[in-house]
Amino acid sequence: MSFNIFGIRFYVSYIFVSMLTLFSAIDKTETFIPMIISIAIHEFAHCFMLLMFNCRIKSVKLTIVAVGIEYITPPDKTAVLFSLLAGPIINLVVSFFCLYFRLDTLFGVNLILSIINFLPIIGLDGGSIIDALLDGVISRKAILVLLTVTSGCSVSALLTLNLMCFNNNYSVIIFCIYLILPVFLKILLKEKRI
């Protein structure tokens, strides 16, 4: 499905909408709506920062694995870095705002979203920040190796934390699999195995 907002074309995959519908139907923790609000704020901050740097956005594509942006006027390195930082920082700011007003669920969701997105994992803002900072400084292959190692270490740390603190919560395990899949796909695509 697609629609326009402020002259920007949005494409939303039906699988993405189906997954959101499924999660909202089975959510017993009542964190689904706060999570969607927090993710929307996060993504809006990315787009807002790009617009502040005079980047013109042609379209935004929402899928189950990523948010893709197509530009009319592409961003420079500074705009990319500020845009990548804007998402996690706004979630951090919102979390403290929610803490002040005792909105516990929104506080927790925004804080976790901010922390997770700062992790140096391929596909997350932290990994993209490292990629943008090192682009042109070291080779693409070295960046991929570094991000693969940091992604593996970060996911391993999350799984260890899950084992130690959350008694092996299956939701955290599924989330970690979701985080590491783009790493393997990027490696396989880079080596042209698939």
C-alpha positions as CSV (number, residue, x, y, z in Angstrom):
1,M,0.0,0.0,0.0
2,S,1.2,3.5,-0.6
3,F,0.2,7.1,0.4
4,N,1.6,10.6,0.4
5,I,2.4,12.8,3.4
6,F,3.9,16.3,2.8
7,G,4.9,15.3,-0.8
8,I,6.8,12.2,0.4
9,R,5.5,8.9,-1.0
10,F,5.3,6.2,1.7
11,Y,5.2,2.5,0.8
12,V,4.2,0.0,3.5
13,S,4.6,-3.7,2.8
14,Y,1.5,-5.8,3.5
15,I,3.7,-8.3,5.4
16,F,4.7,-5.4,7.7
17,V,1.1,-4.5,8.3
18,S,0.2,-8.1,8.8
19,M,2.9,-8.5,11.4
20,L,1.8,-5.4,13.3
21,T,-1.8,-6.7,13.3
22,L,-0.7,-10.1,14.6
23,F,1.5,-8.6,17.3
24,S,-1.3,-6.2,18.4
25,A,-3.7,-9.1,18.6
26,I,-1.5,-11.3,20.8
27,D,0.1,-8.6,22.9
28,K,-0.7,-9.4,26.6
29,T,1.8,-7.0,28.1
30,E,0.1,-3.8,26.7
31,T,3.5,-2.6,25.4
32,F,2.6,-2.8,21.7
33,I,1.0,0.6,21.3
34,P,3.7,2.4,23.3
35,M,6.3,0.5,21.2
36,I,4.7,1.7,17.9
37,I,4.5,5.3,19.2
38,S,8.2,5.1,20.2
39,I,9.3,3.7,16.9
40,A,7.3,6.3,15.0
41,I,8.9,9.1,17.0
42,H,12.4,7.5,16.4
43,E,11.8,7.3,12.6
44,F,10.3,10.8,12.5
45,A,13.4,12.2,14.1
46,H,15.6,10.6,11.4
47,C,13.5,12.2,8.7
48,F,13.2,15.5,10.4
49,M,17.0,15.8,10.7
50,L,17.4,15.0,7.1
51,L,14.9,17.7,6.2
52,M,16.8,20.1,8.5
53,F,19.9,19.5,6.3
54,N,17.9,20.3,3.2
55,C,17.8,16.7,2.0
56,R,14.7,16.2,-0.2
57,I,13.1,12.8,0.4
58,K,11.3,11.2,-2.5
59,S,9.9,8.1,-0.8
60,V,10.0,6.0,2.4
61,K,9.6,2.2,2.3
62,L,8.6,0.4,5.4
63,T,9.2,-3.4,5.4
64,I,9.5,-6.0,8.1
65,V,13.3,-5.8,8.1
66,A,14.1,-2.2,7.3
67,V,13.1,1.4,6.6
68,G,14.4,2.5,3.2
69,I,14.6,6.1,2.0
70,E,15.0,7.3,-1.6
71,Y,16.3,10.8,-2.0
72,I,15.7,13.6,-4.5
73,T,18.6,15.5,-2.9
74,P,20.9,13.0,-1.2
75,P,22.4,13.8,2.2
76,D,26.1,14.5,2.8
77,K,28.1,12.7,5.5
78,T,27.3,15.2,8.2
79,A,23.5,15.0,7.5
80,V,23.7,11.2,7.6
81,L,25.5,11.2,11.0
82,F,23.1,13.7,12.5
83,S,20.1,11.8,11.2
84,L,21.4,8.5,12.5
85,L,22.0,10.1,16.0
86,A,18.6,11.8,16.0
87,G,16.6,8.6,16.4
88,P,18.2,7.2,19.5
89,I,18.7,10.6,21.1
90,I,15.0,11.5,20.7
91,N,14.0,8.2,22.3
92,L,16.4,9.0,25.2
93,V,14.9,12.5,25.6
94,V,11.3,11.1,25.5
95,S,12.2,8.4,28.0
96,F,13.3,11.0,30.6
97,F,10.2,13.1,29.8
98,C,8.1,9.9,30.4
99,L,10.0,9.2,33.7
100,Y,9.2,12.7,34.9
101,F,5.5,12.2,34.2
102,R,5.5,8.6,35.5
103,L,4.6,7.0,32.2
104,D,6.4,3.8,33.1
105,T,5.7,1.8,30.0
106,L,6.7,4.6,27.5
107,F,9.7,5.3,29.7
108,G,10.9,1.7,29.4
109,V,10.2,1.2,25.8
110,N,11.9,4.5,24.7
111,L,15.0,3.8,26.9
112,I,15.4,0.3,25.6
113,L,14.8,1.5,22.0
114,S,17.5,4.1,22.5
115,I,20.1,1.7,24.0
116,I,19.4,-1.0,21.4
117,N,19.8,1.4,18.5
118,F,23.1,2.7,19.8
119,L,24.6,-0.9,19.7
120,P,27.1,-1.3,16.9
121,I,25.1,-3.9,15.0
122,I,24.6,-4.0,11.2
123,G,21.1,-2.7,10.4
124,L,20.8,-0.6,13.6
125,D,21.7,3.1,14.0
126,G,24.9,2.3,15.9
127,G,26.2,0.1,13.1
128,S,25.3,2.7,10.5
129,I,27.1,5.4,12.5
130,I,30.3,3.3,12.6
131,D,29.9,2.7,8.9
132,A,29.4,6.4,8.1
133,L,32.3,7.4,10.3
134,L,34.8,4.9,8.9
135,D,33.7,5.2,5.2
136,G,36.6,6.6,3.3
137,V,39.0,6.0,6.2
138,I,39.3,2.3,5.9
139,S,38.3,-0.2,3.2
140,R,34.7,-1.4,2.8
141,K,35.9,-4.9,3.5
142,A,37.5,-3.8,6.8
143,I,34.3,-2.0,7.8
144,L,32.3,-5.1,7.1
145,V,34.6,-7.3,9.2
146,L,34.6,-4.8,12.1
147,L,30.8,-4.5,12.0
148,T,30.4,-8.3,11.8
149,V,32.6,-8.7,14.9
150,T,30.8,-5.9,16.9
151,S,27.4,-7.3,15.8
152,G,28.3,-10.8,17.0
153,C,29.7,-9.5,20.3
154,S,26.7,-7.2,20.9
155,V,24.2,-10.0,20.2
156,S,26.2,-12.4,22.4
157,A,26.2,-9.9,25.2
158,L,22.4,-9.5,24.9
159,L,21.9,-13.3,25.0
160,T,24.2,-13.6,28.0
161,L,22.3,-10.8,29.8
162,N,19.0,-12.6,28.9
163,L,20.4,-15.8,30.4
164,M,21.6,-14.2,33.6
165,C,18.8,-11.7,34.2
166,F,15.7,-12.8,32.4
167,N,15.9,-16.6,32.8
168,N,16.2,-17.2,29.1
169,N,13.1,-15.2,27.9
170,Y,12.1,-16.5,24.5
171,S,11.1,-13.0,23.3
172,V,14.7,-11.8,23.8
173,I,16.1,-14.8,22.0
174,I,13.8,-14.2,19.0
175,F,14.7,-10.5,19.1
176,C,18.5,-11.4,19.0
177,I,17.9,-13.7,16.0
178,Y,16.1,-10.8,14.3
179,L,19.1,-8.6,15.0
180,I,21.7,-11.1,13.7
181,L,19.9,-12.1,10.5
182,P,20.8,-9.0,8.6
183,V,24.5,-9.6,9.5
184,F,24.5,-13.0,8.0
185,L,22.5,-11.8,4.9
186,K,25.0,-9.0,4.4
187,I,27.9,-11.4,4.6
188,L,26.3,-13.9,2.2
189,L,25.3,-11.1,-0.3
190,K,28.8,-9.7,-0.1
191,E,30.3,-13.0,-0.9
192,K,27.7,-13.6,-3.6
193,R,26.6,-17.0,-2.1
194,I,22.9,-16.1,-2.6
